[in-house]
Amino acid sequence: MKTTSLTIATVLGLLVAPALIGANPKKKDAANEQPAAAVTPAAPAEAKDSSIPETVAVVEGAPIKREDLEKVFGQMAAQQGIPADAVPADQKNQAYHSILNDMINEKLIAKRAVDEKVADDEVVAMFDRVKQNFGSEDEMNKQIASHGQTVDGVKEEIRASLRQQHWIDAQIKDKTAVTDAEADDFYKKNPDKFKQPERVRASHILIKVAQDAKADVVAEKEKQAKAIGDRVKKGEDFGKLAEELSEDPSAKQNKGDLDYFTKEQMVPEFSDAAFGMKKDQVSDPVRSSFGFHIIKVTDHSDAGTITLEQVKPKLLSMLKRQKQDSEFEKLVQVIREKADVKINLPAVKAAPATEPAAEAVPVAPAPAAK
């Protein structure tokens, strides 16, 4: 279900962002990787936009100030590595409206959730999730401070978000149940969604090489990669070597394991090698645009259709989430229709209508590598 609050987004999203995974050979679905978290730097101070009024909205008598809107926009831009002042005016105004819409919803729901109780252990559990994204408590405190926050302040934001979530859950809980029959019906009516292409599971060790590197550098890097491959072939543990020697940023956490992937999800050189190998085979150095890879295939899954039994737990979860999102939207619409809300932002230019993005159908868990 969509979060109603920017506070959880601030705590779990703006303070923490995924590490760069540019060295990972996957071309698609990179967002599904789970590398170590890296801290997003605090957004630089943004020059005030004179076209935006000082008060961007008034929500049941409570103002939302331009500086608060700009702060969230700046943080989100920084999270994406984009200077806030480099965003074109039309796109910035669209982003402002989207952010402001969430801020308005938050204020409306926070007001209605004010009497909800949140146990201290819930706050602690959520805060511990934040702590896990940092190398140390000192680093966490440093980054929280860089955002003008305190540990106690973050905990209070978490409490406020949980309070709102409890209230929402209470409003829609009787409307989001999903039955086995609904899952069965979805499965029968969408057979193409459960076809699964051939997949390989592999691990790799990367030695980076610039695409325009000189021949002597390339030769030296290839020699380095081959020496690592020879160590694997002589019996050394692949995961341990990947953790120690691979220049893929995610290797420290996943020990080189790339999980299952289809041929289209990798750069061609990598896919051609991996899909041409047998299980447990270790490649000679394979060069891609990232550098030289030592690849070990750990499993292979033929193309086929996922059975209902395999996919049902995730399918039930997806359908429930869809119902939750739908009921949440209805709830917010009812609240907004009755609430006194005034928005002072310039209107967004009309854009061509597009089809809403369909939610990906969950796939069955892949068999464990043997």
C-alpha positions in Angstrom: 0.0 0.0 0.0 1.2 3.5 -0.7 2.6 5.3 2.2 0.6 8.4 3.1 3.5 10.1 4.8 6.6 11.9 3.6 8.1 11.2 7.0 8.8 7.5 6.4 10.1 8.5 2.9 12.4 11.0 4.6 13.6 8.5 7.1 14.0 5.4 4.9 14.4 7.0 1.5 16.0 10.4 1.6 18.5 9.5 4.3 19.4 6.3 2.6 19.8 5.4 -1.1 21.0 2.3 -3.0 24.7 2.1 -3.7 25.8 2.6 -7.3 25.6 -0.6 -9.3 27.1 0.5 -12.5 29.6 -2.4 -12.6 26.8 -4.9 -12.3 26.4 -6.6 -15.7 22.6 -6.5 -15.4 21.1 -4.0 -17.9 17.5 -4.2 -16.7 15.8 -4.6 -13.3 18.8 -3.0 -11.6 16.4 -1.6 -9.0 15.8 -5.1 -7.8 19.4 -5.6 -6.7 20.1 -5.3 -3.0 23.6 -3.8 -2.7 24.9 -2.1 0.4 23.1 1.1 1.2 24.9 4.3 0.6 24.0 7.6 2.1 22.5 10.3 -0.1 24.2 13.6 0.5 22.1 16.4 1.9 20.6 18.5 -0.8 22.3 21.8 -1.4 20.4 24.9 -0.6 18.1 25.7 -3.4 17.5 29.3 -4.6 13.9 30.3 -3.9 11.6 30.1 -6.9 10.0 33.5 -7.2 7.2 32.1 -9.2 6.0 30.0 -6.3 4.1 31.8 -3.5 5.4 31.8 0.0 2.4 29.6 1.1 1.9 26.9 -1.4 -1.2 25.4 0.2 -3.6 25.8 3.2 -5.0 22.6 4.6 -7.9 23.0 7.0 -6.3 26.2 8.2 -2.7 24.8 8.4 -0.3 26.4 5.9 2.3 24.5 3.9 5.3 26.7 3.1 7.3 27.0 -0.1 10.5 26.3 1.8 9.2 22.9 3.0 8.1 22.0 -0.5 11.5 23.0 -2.0 13.3 21.1 0.7 11.6 17.8 -0.1 12.1 18.5 -3.8 15.8 19.2 -3.3 16.3 16.0 -1.3 14.5 13.9 -3.9 16.6 15.5 -6.7 19.8 14.9 -4.7 18.8 11.2 -4.2 18.6 10.9 -8.0 21.9 12.7 -8.4 20.2 15.6 -10.2 20.9 19.3 -9.2 17.5 20.8 -8.3 18.1 23.9 -10.3 18.8 21.7 -13.4 15.2 20.4 -13.6 13.2 22.2 -16.3 10.5 24.5 -15.0 7.6 22.4 -16.3 8.9 19.2 -14.8 9.7 20.9 -11.6 6.1 22.2 -11.4 4.8 18.7 -12.0 7.1 17.4 -9.3 6.0 20.2 -6.9 2.3 19.2 -7.4 3.0 15.6 -6.8 5.0 16.3 -3.7 2.5 18.8 -2.4 -0.4 16.3 -3.0 1.4 13.9 -0.7 2.0 16.6 1.9 -1.6 17.6 1.8 -2.8 14.0 2.3 -0.3 13.6 5.1 -1.7 16.6 6.9 -5.3 15.5 6.5 -4.6 12.0 7.7 -2.3 13.1 10.5 -5.1 15.2 11.9 -7.5 12.3 11.9 -4.9 9.9 13.3 -3.9 12.1 16.2 -5.4 9.7 18.8 -3.9 6.5 17.4 -1.5 4.7 19.8 1.9 3.5 18.7 3.9 1.1 20.9 7.5 2.1 21.6 8.7 -1.3 20.3 7.2 -0.5 16.9 9.2 2.7 16.7 12.3 0.9 17.8 11.8 -1.8 15.2 11.4 0.7 12.4 14.4 2.8 13.7 16.5 -0.4 13.7 15.8 -0.7 10.0 17.3 2.7 9.5 20.3 1.8 11.5 21.0 -1.3 9.3 21.6 0.9 6.3 24.7 2.5 7.9 28.1 1.2 8.5 28.1 2.4 12.1 26.0 4.3 14.6 28.4 7.2 14.3 27.9 7.4 10.6 24.1 7.2 11.0 24.2 10.1 13.5 26.4 12.1 11.1 24.1 11.7 8.2 20.9 12.4 10.2 22.6 15.6 11.4 23.5 16.5 7.8 19.8 16.6 7.1 19.1 19.0 10.0 17.6 16.2 12.1 18.2 14.5 15.4 17.8 10.8 16.4 14.9 11.8 18.6 13.4 13.7 15.7 13.7 10.8 13.4 12.0 8.6 16.0 9.2 11.1 16.3 8.7 11.1 12.5 8.6 7.3 12.6 6.0 7.4 15.3 3.9 9.9 13.4 4.0 7.8 10.2 3.1 4.6 12.1 0.2 6.5 13.8 -1.2 7.4 10.4 -0.7 3.9 9.1 -2.6 2.4 12.0 -5.5 4.8 11.3 -5.5 3.9 7.6 -5.5 0.2 8.3 -8.4 0.6 10.7 -10.4 2.4 7.9 -9.9 -0.2 5.2 -9.1 -3.5 6.9 -12.5 -5.0 6.2 -12.3 -4.2 2.5 -9.0 -5.7 1.5 -9.4 -9.5 2.0 -8.4 -11.7 -0.9 -9.8 -15.2 -1.4 -8.1 -18.2 -3.0 -10.9 -18.1 -5.6 -9.8 -14.6 -6.7 -6.2 -15.7 -7.1 -7.4 -18.8 -9.0 -9.5 -16.6 -11.3 -6.7 -14.2 -12.0 -4.3 -17.1 -12.8 -6.8 -18.6 -15.3 -7.5 -15.3 -17.0 -3.9 -14.3 -17.4 -2.0 -17.4 -18.6 0.6 -15.4 -20.5 1.7 -13.6 -17.3 2.9 -16.8 -15.8 5.2 -17.9 -18.6 8.8 -17.9 -17.5 11.7 -17.7 -19.9 14.9 -19.6 -19.6 17.0 -18.3 -16.8 20.5 -18.8 -15.4 21.8 -18.1 -12.0 25.4 -17.1 -11.9 28.1 -15.4 -9.8 30.8 -13.2 -11.1 34.1 -11.5 -10.2 34.7 -8.2 -12.0 38.0 -6.5 -12.8 37.1 -3.1 -14.2 38.5 -1.9 -17.5 37.7 1.3 -19.1 36.3 0.8 -22.7 39.0 3.2 -24.1 41.9 1.7 -22.0 45.2 1.2 -23.8 46.2 -2.2 -25.0 48.8 -2.7 -22.3 46.3 -1.9 -19.5 43.7 -4.3 -21.0 46.3 -7.0 -21.2 47.3 -6.5 -17.6 43.7 -6.5 -16.4 43.0 -9.7 -18.3 46.0 -11.3 -16.8 44.7 -10.3 -13.3 41.3 -11.7 -14.1 42.7 -15.0 -15.4 44.8 -15.4 -12.3 41.7 -15.1 -10.2 39.8 -17.6 -12.4 42.7 -20.0 -12.0 42.5 -19.8 -8.3 38.8 -20.7 -8.5 39.4 -23.6 -10.8 42.0 -24.9 -8.3 39.4 -25.1 -5.6 39.4 -21.7 -3.8 35.9 -20.5 -2.7 34.3 -18.3 -5.4 32.3 -16.2 -3.0 35.2 -15.5 -0.7 37.3 -14.4 -3.7 34.5 -12.2 -5.0 34.1 -10.6 -1.7 37.8 -9.8 -1.5 38.7 -9.1 -5.1 35.7 -8.2 -7.2 35.3 -4.5 -8.2 31.5 -4.8 -8.5 30.3 -2.6 -5.6 27.7 -5.1 -4.6 30.2 -8.0 -4.2 30.9 -7.2 -0.5 27.3 -8.1 0.2 26.3 -10.7 -2.3 29.7 -12.4 -2.8 29.3 -12.1 -6.5 25.9 -13.8 -6.7 23.6 -12.2 -9.3 20.6 -14.4 -8.6 18.5 -15.6 -11.6 18.4 -13.6 -14.8 17.1 -13.9 -18.3 19.3 -13.5 -21.3 18.0 -10.0 -22.0 18.8 -8.8 -18.5 22.5 -8.9 -19.1 24.9 -7.2 -21.4 25.3 -9.4 -24.5 28.9 -10.6 -23.8 28.0 -11.7 -20.3 24.7 -13.4 -21.4 26.3 -15.2 -24.3 29.0 -16.6 -22.0 26.7 -17.5 -19.1 23.9 -19.2 -21.2 26.5 -21.2 -23.0 28.0 -22.7 -19.8 27.0 -25.7 -17.8 26.2 -25.7 -14.1 29.3 -25.3 -11.9 31.4 -24.3 -14.9 33.8 -21.4 -14.4 34.6 -19.2 -17.4 37.8 -17.7 -18.7 37.8 -13.9 -18.5 34.9 -12.5 -20.4 35.1 -8.8 -21.4 32.1 -6.5 -21.4 31.7 -2.8 -21.3 32.4 -3.0 -17.5 35.6 -5.0 -17.7 36.6 -8.6 -17.3 34.3 -11.1 -15.6 35.0 -14.5 -14.2 31.6 -16.2 -14.3 30.4 -19.2 -12.4 27.1 -20.7 -13.4 25.4 -22.0 -10.3 22.0 -23.1 -11.6 19.9 -23.2 -14.8 16.1 -23.0 -15.1 14.4 -24.0 -18.4 11.6 -22.0 -19.9 8.1 -23.0 -18.7 4.9 -22.0 -17.0 4.8 -21.2 -13.3 2.2 -23.4 -11.6 -0.6 -21.9 -9.5 0.7 -23.6 -6.4 4.1 -22.0 -6.9 2.8 -18.5 -7.4 -0.3 -18.4 -5.2 1.3 -16.9 -2.0 2.8 -14.0 -4.0 -0.3 -13.7 -6.1 -2.5 -13.3 -3.0 -0.1 -10.7 -1.7 -0.2 -8.8 -5.0 -4.0 -8.8 -5.2 -4.3 -7.7 -1.6 -1.8 -4.9 -2.2 -3.9 -3.8 -5.2 -7.1 -3.7 -3.1 -5.3 -1.8 -0.4 -4.1 0.8 -2.9 -7.6 1.1 -4.3 -9.2 1.5 -1.0 -6.6 4.0 0.2 -7.3 6.1 -2.9 -11.0 6.0 -2.2 -10.4 6.9 1.4 -8.2 9.9 0.4 -10.8 11.0 -2.2 -13.5 11.1 0.4 -11.4 13.0 2.8 -10.3 15.5 0.1 -13.9 16.1 -1.0 -14.9 17.2 2.4 -11.7 19.0 3.5 -11.0 22.7 3.1 -7.8 22.7 1.0 -6.5 25.6 -1.1 -3.6 25.0 -3.5 -1.6 28.1 -4.7 0.8 26.5 -7.1 0.7 27.4 -10.8 -1.4 24.9 -12.8 0.4 22.0 -14.5 0.3 21.9 -18.3 -1.9 19.2 -19.6 0.1 16.1 -20.8 -1.0 13.4 -23.3 -3.1 10.7 -21.6 -1.1 7.5 -21.0 -2.2 4.0 -19.8 -1.4 3.4 -16.2 1.5 1.1 -15.6 0.4 -2.4 -14.8 1.8 -4.0 -11.6 4.2 -6.8 -12.3 2.9 -10.2 -11.6 4.9 -12.0 -9.0 6.9 -15.0 -10.1 7.5 -18.2 -8.2 10.6 -18.4 -6.2 13.5 -19.9 -8.1 14.8 -23.2 -7.0 17.8 -22.9 -4.8 21.1 -23.2 -6.5 22.6 -26.6 -6.0 
